Amino acid sequence: MTGFVPSKIFLTQGVGQHKEKLASFEMALRQAGIAPYNLVKISSIFPPHCELIPREEGLKFLKPGQIIFLVMSENATDEPQRVLSASVGLAIPNNPVHYGYLSEHHSFGQSKEEAGQYAEDLAAYMLATTLGKNFDLNEIWNEDKSLYQISENIMVKTDNITQNAVGKKDVWTTAFAAAICLP
């Protein structure tokens, strides 16, 4: 039996609020556009030759009840005024024959920008260490090109999808972000 290797990935996010934690998660999935599907959480490889596509395009490939594989981050709170984030970071090499990385990050107290940058850095670090070295991200960041230069031949663009939210009194708040894998 051969395994499923995604040829397309799209990013989505959502936030939900409800007095029940599970319903809050459902509301976040609805806002993300993926509530009518069966979700299977996977780890974090961005496959070689995979294309990152817009959410609207990706949703067209899905049918209610379908099993979809995703890299996801979720975070929830029932504390008023608590800031929460869910983020998925991407590190995609310039050469499509190389695989990339996706990272999941969830936090409290970070801004959307801080959580997103952390997720991007984490994905780049995980990809860089596959070369057998423990890289300092500051040393491989190429400011002129706005990318990580892992080696002479491998340059990596990063991106993220991040959902921030603020908890409210007497309800659960869920932040959700995901990378959805398609055939």
Long-range contacts (C-beta under 8 A, 24 or more apart in sequence): 4-69, 4-181, 4-183, 5-47, 6-47, 6-50, 6-69, 6-181, 6-182, 6-183, 7-47, 7-49, 7-50, 7-51, 7-182, 7-183, 8-50, 8-51, 8-52, 8-53, 8-58, 8-61, 8-181, 8-182, 8-183, 9-46, 9-50, 9-51, 9-52, 9-53, 9-58, 9-179, 9-180, 9-181, 9-182, 10-52, 10-53, 10-54, 10-55, 10-57, 10-58, 10-59, 10-179, 10-180, 10-182, 11-52, 11-55, 11-88, 11-90, 11-159, 11-161, 11-177, 11-178, 11-179, 11-180, 12-55, 12-58, 12-161, 12-177, 12-178, 12-180, 13-86, 13-161, 13-162, 13-163, 13-175, 13-176, 13-177, 13-178, 14-163, 14-176, 15-163, 15-165, 15-173, 15-174, 15-175, 15-176, 16-173, 16-174, 16-176, 17-168, 17-171, 17-172, 17-173, 17-174, 18-171, 18-172, 19-170, 19-171, 19-172, 20-172, 21-76, 21-78, 21-172, 21-174, 23-172, 24-76, 24-171, 24-172, 24-173, 24-174, 25-74, 25-76, 25-174, 25-176, 27-174, 28-74, 28-163, 28-174, 28-175, 28-176, 29-176, 31-176, 32-176, 32-178, 33-59, 34-59, 34-62, 34-68, 34-70, 34-178, 34-180, 36-64, 36-65, 37-62, 37-64, 37-65, 37-66, 37-67, 37-68, 38-65, 38-66, 38-67, 38-68, 39-68, 39-70, 39-72, 40-67, 40-68, 40-69, 40-70, 41-70, 41-71, 41-72, 42-69, 42-70, 42-71, 42-181, 43-71, 44-71, 44-101, 44-102, 44-103, 44-104, 44-123, 44-126, 45-99, 45-100, 45-101, 45-102, 46-90, 46-91, 46-92, 46-99, 46-100, 46-101, 46-102, 46-179, 47-99, 48-96, 48-97, 48-98, 48-99, 49-96, 49-97, 50-96, 50-100, 52-90, 52-92, 52-159, 53-182, 58-180, 58-182, 61-182, 61-183, 62-182, 68-180, 68-181, 68-182, 69-180, 69-181, 70-178, 70-179, 70-180, 70-181, 71-102, 71-104, 71-178, 71-179, 71-181, 72-104, 72-176, 72-177, 72-178, 72-179, 73-104, 73-105, 73-106, 73-119, 73-176, 73-177, 73-178, 74-106, 74-174, 74-175, 74-176, 74-177, 75-106, 75-107, 75-108, 75-174, 75-175, 76-172, 76-173, 76-174, 76-175, 77-108, 77-167, 77-172, 77-173, 78-167, 78-171, 78-172, 78-173, 79-167, 80-167, 80-168, 80-169, 81-166, 81-167, 82-108, 82-166, 82-167, 83-108, 83-109, 83-110, 83-111, 83-164, 83-165, 83-166, 83-167, 84-108, 84-164, 84-165, 84-166, 84-167, 84-173, 84-175, 85-110, 85-111, 85-112, 85-114, 85-115, 85-162, 85-163, 85-164, 85-165, 85-175, 86-115, 86-162, 86-163, 86-175, 86-176, 86-177, 87-115, 87-116, 87-118, 87-119, 87-160, 87-161, 87-162, 87-163, 87-177, 88-119, 88-160, 88-161, 88-162, 88-177, 88-178, 88-179, 89-116, 89-118, 89-119, 89-120, 89-121, 89-122, 89-123, 89-124, 89-158, 89-159, 89-160, 90-120, 90-123, 90-158, 90-159, 90-160, 90-179, 91-120, 91-123, 91-124, 91-126, 91-127, 91-148, 91-156, 91-157, 91-158, 92-156, 92-157, 92-158, 92-159, 93-127, 93-150, 93-154, 93-155, 93-156, 94-147, 94-154, 94-155, 94-156, 94-157, 95-153, 95-154, 98-154, 100-127, 100-156, 101-126, 101-127, 101-130, 102-179, 106-175, 111-164, 112-162, 112-163, 112-164, 115-162, 115-164, 116-160, 116-161, 116-162, 117-160, 119-160, 119-162, 120-158, 120-159, 120-160, 121-158, 123-158, 124-148, 124-156, 124-158, 127-156, 128-156
